[in-house]
Amino acid sequence: MEELTYILSGIHPYVTAIHLREKQRTARELYQTINLLTKAKIPLEKLIINDRIDVALATGVNGVQLAFHSLDVSVAKVKFPGLAVGCSIHSMEEGQRVSQNGADYVLYGHIFPSSSKSGLKPRGLGQLKRLTESLTIPVIAIGGITPENAIHTIHHGAAGIAVMSGILQARDPVSAAKAYKRVLQNGDV
């Protein structure tokens, strides 16, 4: 966890959110991770926890990312109105449902071919555009996004991008985060 903390403390000035997607970790381990990150001066308002509303509330992070098997977004928004709630979706129907139920944003993908989804056909920019045109909440594009193709997701309506391996597996994660930020701000690599 020390290596991840080191990387995140270096990249956090260049990203708007850090999504902790540690599905195999216990609530105690996630709580300890959040404490490590705050000691490393990573602001709580940048942190989103995957699926664990209990840990999000106990630590005071900004929000939670829900999946299809999670607590329904409408329950989360009613019971915990101060928590930003995002939902991972894979179709237009899912997007419309979670939007109507109060999601603050959706995470949609995979847009481009991705090693984490090998063998699965990407949804592509056309489907991303149709989704963004049909929803009134922000759509964050994920999957196979590189600095070279990131701007295409924005041109197709995405409010932002989510990147994991493009930063965490880079030789220099800080330079990689800066490259993504530069593309999103200026439109060039």
C-alpha positions in Angstrom: 0.0 0.0 0.0 3.0 2.3 0.5 3.8 2.3 -3.2 0.2 3.2 -4.1 0.2 5.9 -1.5 3.4 7.3 -3.0 2.0 7.3 -6.5 -1.3 8.9 -5.5 0.4 11.6 -3.4 2.4 12.5 -6.6 -0.5 12.5 -9.0 -3.3 14.0 -6.9 -2.6 17.6 -7.9 -3.2 16.6 -11.6 -6.4 14.7 -11.2 -9.9 15.7 -10.1 -10.7 12.4 -8.3 -9.1 9.2 -7.1 -11.3 6.1 -7.2 -10.3 3.4 -4.7 -11.4 0.3 -6.4 -10.0 -2.2 -3.9 -12.9 -4.8 -4.0 -10.9 -7.5 -2.2 -10.1 -5.3 0.8 -12.0 -5.4 4.1 -13.7 -2.3 5.6 -10.8 -2.1 8.1 -8.2 -2.2 5.4 -10.0 0.5 3.4 -10.3 2.6 6.5 -6.5 2.3 7.1 -5.8 3.0 3.4 -7.8 6.3 3.6 -5.9 7.2 6.8 -2.6 6.6 4.9 -3.7 8.7 2.1 -4.8 11.6 4.3 -1.4 11.5 6.1 0.1 11.8 2.6 -1.9 15.1 2.2 -4.4 13.7 -0.3 -7.6 15.7 0.1 -10.6 13.6 1.2 -12.8 15.6 -1.3 -10.8 13.9 -4.1 -11.4 10.3 -2.8 -14.2 8.0 -4.1 -14.6 4.6 -2.6 -15.9 1.6 -4.5 -19.2 0.2 -3.2 -18.5 0.8 0.6 -20.8 3.5 1.8 -19.9 2.5 5.4 -16.2 3.3 4.8 -17.1 6.4 2.9 -19.1 7.8 5.7 -16.7 6.7 8.4 -13.7 8.4 6.7 -15.5 11.5 5.3 -14.4 10.9 1.7 -16.3 12.7 -1.1 -18.3 9.8 -2.5 -19.0 6.3 -3.4 -19.0 4.4 -6.7 -21.8 1.9 -6.9 -22.1 -1.2 -9.2 -25.1 -3.2 -10.4 -24.9 -5.4 -7.2 -24.6 -2.5 -4.8 -27.2 -0.7 -2.7 -29.6 1.0 -5.0 -28.6 4.6 -5.8 -32.0 5.9 -4.7 -31.5 4.5 -1.2 -28.0 5.9 -1.0 -29.1 9.4 -2.1 -32.0 9.5 0.3 -30.2 8.0 3.3 -26.8 9.8 2.7 -27.6 13.1 0.9 -24.2 14.6 1.4 -22.4 11.8 -0.3 -21.6 12.0 -4.0 -22.9 8.9 -5.7 -21.7 7.6 -9.0 -22.7 4.4 -10.7 -20.9 2.1 -13.1 -23.1 1.4 -16.1 -22.8 -0.6 -19.3 -25.9 0.4 -21.3 -28.2 3.2 -22.1 -31.0 1.6 -20.0 -28.8 1.3 -16.9 -27.8 5.0 -17.4 -31.3 6.2 -17.6 -32.4 4.2 -14.6 -29.6 5.4 -12.3 -30.0 8.9 -13.5 -33.7 8.9 -12.7 -32.9 7.4 -9.3 -30.5 10.2 -8.4 -27.0 9.3 -9.4 -24.7 12.3 -9.6 -22.7 10.8 -12.5 -22.0 7.6 -14.3 -18.9 5.7 -15.2 -19.3 4.2 -18.7 -17.1 1.9 -20.7 -15.1 0.3 -21.9 -14.7 2.8 -24.7 -11.5 1.5 -26.4 -9.8 -1.9 -26.3 -8.5 -2.6 -22.9 -6.2 -5.2 -21.5 -8.5 -5.5 -18.4 -11.4 -6.4 -20.8 -9.5 -8.5 -23.3 -11.8 -10.4 -25.6 -14.7 -8.1 -25.0 -15.7 -5.7 -27.8 -15.4 -2.0 -26.7 -18.5 0.1 -26.6 -16.9 2.8 -28.7 -17.3 6.5 -29.3 -20.6 6.2 -31.1 -22.3 4.5 -28.1 -20.6 7.0 -25.8 -22.1 9.9 -27.8 -25.6 8.4 -27.8 -25.4 7.9 -24.0 -24.1 11.4 -23.3 -26.9 12.9 -25.5 -29.6 11.0 -23.6 -28.4 11.7 -20.0 -28.5 15.0 -18.1 -25.8 13.9 -15.6 -22.1 13.7 -16.3 -20.7 10.7 -18.1 -17.1 9.7 -17.2 -15.6 7.5 -19.9 -13.4 4.5 -19.0 -11.5 1.8 -20.7 -8.4 1.9 -22.9 -8.0 5.6 -22.6 -4.6 7.0 -23.5 -3.4 10.6 -23.8 -3.7 10.2 -27.6 -7.4 9.2 -27.6 -8.6 11.0 -24.4 -9.8 14.1 -26.2 -12.0 12.0 -28.5 -14.1 11.0 -25.5 -14.6 14.7 -24.6 -15.6 15.5 -28.2 -18.2 12.7 -28.0 -19.8 14.2 -24.9 -17.9 12.7 -21.9 -17.5 15.1 -19.0 -14.3 13.4 -18.1 -12.2 10.2 -18.2 -11.2 7.5 -15.7 -7.7 6.0 -16.1 -6.0 3.2 -14.2 -3.2 1.4 -16.0 -2.3 4.5 -18.1 -1.1 6.2 -14.9 -0.5 3.4 -12.4 1.5 1.3 -14.8 3.4 4.1 -16.4 7.2 4.4 -15.8 6.5 7.9 -14.5 3.0 8.2 -13.1 3.3 11.9 -12.4 4.3 12.6 -16.0 1.5 10.4 -17.2 -1.1 12.3 -15.1 0.2 15.6 -16.4 -0.1 14.3 -20.0 -3.7 13.4 -19.5 -4.4 16.8 -17.8 -2.7 18.7 -20.6 -4.8 16.9 -23.2 -8.0 17.6 -21.4 -7.2 21.2 -20.8 -5.5 22.1 -24.2 -6.6 19.4 -26.6 -3.1 18.2 -27.4 -0.7 15.6 -26.2 
